Amino acid sequence: MAVSPDDLVQRTHNYSIVDEVDSVLIDDARTPLIISGPIPKGDDQLFLELRPKVESLVESQRQLVSRYLADAKQKLKSENTKEHEEGALMLLRAFKGMPKNKPLIKFLSEPGIKASMLKTENFYMQENNKNMHVVTDPLFFVIDEKTNSVELTDKGIDLITGSSEDPQFFILPDIGSEIANLEKAGLSDEDKLLKKDELMQSYSVKSERVHTINQLLKAYAMFEKDVEYVVMDNKVKIVDEQTGRIMDGRRYSDGLHQAIEAKERVKVEAATQTYATITLQNYFRMYNKLSGMTGTAETEAGELWNIYKLDVVVIPTNRPIQRKDMNDKVYKTKREKYNAVIDEIVDLVKAGRPVLVGTTSVEVSELLSRMLKIRGITHNVLNAKLHQREADIVAEAGKKGIVTIATNMAGRGTDIKLSAEVKAAGGLAIVGTERHESRRVDRQLRGRAGRQGDPGSSQFFVSLEDDLMRLFGSDRLVKYMDRMGVEDGEMIQHSMITKSIERAQKKVEENNFGIRKRLLEYDDVMNSQREVIYTKRRRALYGERMQVEISNMMFDTIEGLVIDNHQAGDFETFKMELIRIFSIDCPYSQEEFMKGKPEEMTEQMHQQAWKSYQRKIEMMSRQALPVIKNVFETKAELYENIVVPISDGHRVFQITTNLKKAYDTEGKELAKSFEKAMMLITIDEAWKEHLRELDDLKQAVQNASYEQKDPLLIYKFESFNLFKGMIDKNNKSVVASLAKAHIPIRDASQVRKAEERRRTDLNSLRTQKDEPGAGAPGMGRQPADGQPPKPQVVQPIRTEKKVGRNDPCPCGSGKKYKQCHGK
């Protein structure tokens, strides 16, 4: 988004060395990088207004699920086959409605219960989910944890609509059929236009309402406080699921962050719009050479080669590993697991060993902290809320009897130093309270112990209620534990169980790889378009081939006008478009236009438009030159740049140009600066709008899978048409602004008044509307009495001598300019 080459911050992409390469190139690659900014009317949001409806919806679902669960418990006890089947169906409904419901999770861990539910689910999933509606229709909404999605049912829509006066409150109108009905209605053109405007307005309002409701529902149903995010300083902050650290400055996109803010009763920030986006995969593939280092890349060797063409080379350890990695201890419920974890910590502390307890969320770390306080065990907690003390806590983590409870962030990339006494006692003990989605994260936790040949041990505790086991765990494991008749508090430790857990992790890794691969496939489509736009933008930024670029834009625009109107036989539209875009008359009569060859007419019209444009540029340079000369010859030592207002008839652009270059080229540098500014402004505006349309398109094409079509193919085809349309529209916008460019002239009295008012510094090429009555943009207006016009002057805005980015700020703060007023 730079408007000057000095603002560019990236060097040429020659080579890159990435630390923790698997974390960056694999884990973080599911989320694209986005630069966003404010949008007009960004504060006009419906989140607070619609929040009560969603809260009512979620509460109704909670009560319904509780009722289904209570009935299921009764019916599943019955020996009557029919009642047992009804109970299993009710249990499945409760699971589809709220899979994270704690009493439901506890009930599913009882012998035979989960197996009954899975059997019922398989029955309704037959024939491509043909009968699944029988399960989901009585619910208000359906949650799918594996795909991280939530979908309203008809019953839920009725509940939301019922609380409003409008029966169509939540129903989007079918634009196509509605417009077709209007065409058949026999209305006058004026009434038809009015009705169409009303229809589009209604669609716009309702689509915003539907989107807001969906995002609020996702915030309430899918996102948990102290797991996916924390609330600190009255702000919602995202927690990185891989490292456990707060991701400062990051926000969920598409209104989801605002929905969570509304849910948590904190200030809902203004909506933002995507200015630029790229996936991490495509960003790092821009480098000619790419490399990295990590301790846990071996399991992802296939993906690193497929996506980045990177080989994984395993380097042997400096000293032999003495750490003992025990098989996992598996319990039926989380309660039993956490009690066992606390007992293990107490035993290890008594043995004089330091303990590092790894947790997956802030919530679990705080729960274990409370349990340890009850047992009187002194400990440190390191999570997203307390990350400031990380260095101090990690420095103490290797001392005798010290217990450190931490999310994945603890000591990543640092050695936990052990004393001789601790080494003799057995070294650092790692206690994992849950298996992570990725095997690499577990290995990173294990790798905190046994560094450089130190002794140590690692032990993971798992329960069948953990998210990993609930979502991806093997059904055989559940049946095995049922068959063994495991009692409350009893633990199973077996290599078969450990392998089963690793298989579940592989399933998650494959699922995540699928997400990353699909994201990359969609971004590859956008990447080719991005390269075209950024090449155009970079040329404009450096002023390369500007005349050629503008000439090509004019030719393409004229060619499109000639071909379209020649085929349609519409001479009047062609004439009007030439005047509207290029401000030139058509040199042909209607007969000549209809009989002429499009190629020849395009060439002739292009030459005429180009000559007209060159004349206007020449005129602008002559108008500005007297003032440029005056400023340069009298105050060159004070000013480096000069700002000249240039209008295209609708907006006034404050164009900054170098004073010396403008003087040396007799004003021609001003025209170059204007061309550059127009190219940058129109490209940025068009690209932002195109990104929004592509985002909408990506959502829309997903329904193609119901027609047995590949959404990606449709996305490629439609996005190409959108891009082609955007380029044509962008070309028209640029050439129209350039062809109508002029310096708005004001008489001396208006200039004096204008100077008295404080002018806003618009060096960053923002635009302002012409003020009514503040001197028309038209040049050289003739007075009504026929007298010659009064003397007129061009009054450019002058800027101070340019301050370097690293120079002290002129305001006297003592900071560098880039950190103060140049920020």
Stockholm file with secondary structure:
# STOCKHOLM 1.0

chainA/1-823         MAVSPDDLVQRTHNYSIVDEVDSVLIDDARTPLIISGPIPKGDDQLFLELRPKVESLVESQRQLVSRYLADAKQKLKSENTKEHEEGALMLLRAFKGMPKNKPLIKFLSEPGIKASMLKTENFYMQENNKNMHVVTDPLFFVIDEKTNSVELTDKGIDLITGSSEDPQFFILPDIGSEIANLEKAGLSDEDKLLKKDELMQSYSVKSERVHTINQLLKAYAMFEKDVEYVVMDNKVKIVDEQTGRIMDGRRYSDGLHQAIEAKERVKVEAATQTYATITLQNYFRMYNKLSGMTGTAETEAGELWNIYKLDVVVIPTNRPIQRKDMNDKVYKTKREKYNAVIDEIVDLVKAGRPVLVGTTSVEVSELLSRMLKIRGITHNVLNAKLHQREADIVAEAGKKGIVTIATNMAGRGTDIKLSAEVKAAGGLAIVGTERHESRRVDRQLRGRAGRQGDPGSSQFFVSLEDDLMRLFGSDRLVKYMDRMGVEDGEMIQHSMITKSIERAQKKVEENNFGIRKRLLEYDDVMNSQREVIYTKRRRALYGERMQVEISNMMFDTIEGLVIDNHQAGDFETFKMELIRIFSIDCPYSQEEFMKGKPEEMTEQMHQQAWKSYQRKIEMMSRQALPVIKNVFETKAELYENIVVPISDGHRVFQITTNLKKAYDTEGKELAKSFEKAMMLITIDEAWKEHLRELDDLKQAVQNASYEQKDPLLIYKFESFNLFKGMIDKNNKSVVASLAKAHIPIRDASQVRKAEERRRTDLNSLRTQKDEPGAGAPGMGRQPADGQPPKPQVVQPIRTEKKVGRNDPCPCGSGKKYKQCHGK
#=GR chainA/1-823 SS CCSSGGGCCCCCCCEEEEETHHIIIIIGGGSCEEEEEECTTTTCCCHHHHHHHHHHHHHHHHHHHHHHHHHHHHHHHCCCHHHHHHHHHHHHHHHHHCTTCHHHHHHHTSTTHHHHHHHHHHHHTHHHHTTHHHHHTTSSEEEETTTTEEEECHHHHHHHHHTSSCTTTTCCCCHHHHHHHHHHTTCCHHHHHHHHHHHHHHHHHHHHHHHHHHHHHHHHHHCCBTTTEEEETTEEEEBCTTTCCBCTTCCCTTTHHHHHHHHTTSCCCCCEEEEEEECHHHHHTTSSEEEEECSCCGGGHHHHHHHHCCCCCCCCCSSCCEEEECCCEEESSHHHHHHHHHHHHHHHHHTTCCEEEECSSHHHHHHHHHHHHHTTCCEEEESTTSGGGHHHHHHHTTSTTCEEEECTTTTTTSCCCCCHHHHHHTCEEEEESSCCSSHHHHHHHHTTSSGGGCEEEEEEEEETTSHHHHHHCCHHHHHHHHHHTCCTTCCBCCHHHHHHHHHHHHHHHHHHHHHHHHHHHHHHHHHHHHHHHHHHHHHHHHTTTHHHHHHHHHHHHHHHHHHHHHHHTCHHHHHHHIIIIICCCCCSCHHHHHHSCHHHHHHHHHHHHHHHHHHHHHHHHHHHHHHHHHHHHHHTTTCSEEEEEEECSSEEEEEEEEHHHHHHTTTHHHHHHHHHHHHHHHHHHHHHHHHHHHHHHHHHGGGGGGGTCCHHHHHHHHHHHHHHHHHHHHHHHHHHHHHTCBCCCEEHHHHHHHHHSCCCCCTTCCEEECCTTSCCSSSSCCCTTCCCCCCEECCCEECCCCCCTTSBCTTSSSSBGGGTTTC
#=GC SS_cons         CCSSGGGCCCCCCCEEEEETHHIIIIIGGGSCEEEEEECTTTTCCCHHHHHHHHHHHHHHHHHHHHHHHHHHHHHHHCCCHHHHHHHHHHHHHHHHHCTTCHHHHHHHTSTTHHHHHHHHHHHHTHHHHTTHHHHHTTSSEEEETTTTEEEECHHHHHHHHHTSSCTTTTCCCCHHHHHHHHHHTTCCHHHHHHHHHHHHHHHHHHHHHHHHHHHHHHHHHHCCBTTTEEEETTEEEEBCTTTCCBCTTCCCTTTHHHHHHHHTTSCCCCCEEEEEEECHHHHHTTSSEEEEECSCCGGGHHHHHHHHCCCCCCCCCSSCCEEEECCCEEESSHHHHHHHHHHHHHHHHHTTCCEEEECSSHHHHHHHHHHHHHTTCCEEEESTTSGGGHHHHHHHTTSTTCEEEECTTTTTTSCCCCCHHHHHHTCEEEEESSCCSSHHHHHHHHTTSSGGGCEEEEEEEEETTSHHHHHHCCHHHHHHHHHHTCCTTCCBCCHHHHHHHHHHHHHHHHHHHHHHHHHHHHHHHHHHHHHHHHHHHHHHHHTTTHHHHHHHHHHHHHHHHHHHHHHHTCHHHHHHHIIIIICCCCCSCHHHHHHSCHHHHHHHHHHHHHHHHHHHHHHHHHHHHHHHHHHHHHHTTTCSEEEEEEECSSEEEEEEEEHHHHHHTTTHHHHHHHHHHHHHHHHHHHHHHHHHHHHHHHHHGGGGGGGTCCHHHHHHHHHHHHHHHHHHHHHHHHHHHHHTCBCCCEEHHHHHHHHHSCCCCCTTCCEEECCTTSCCSSSSCCCTTCCCCCCEECCCEECCCCCCTTSBCTTSSSSBGGGTTTC
//
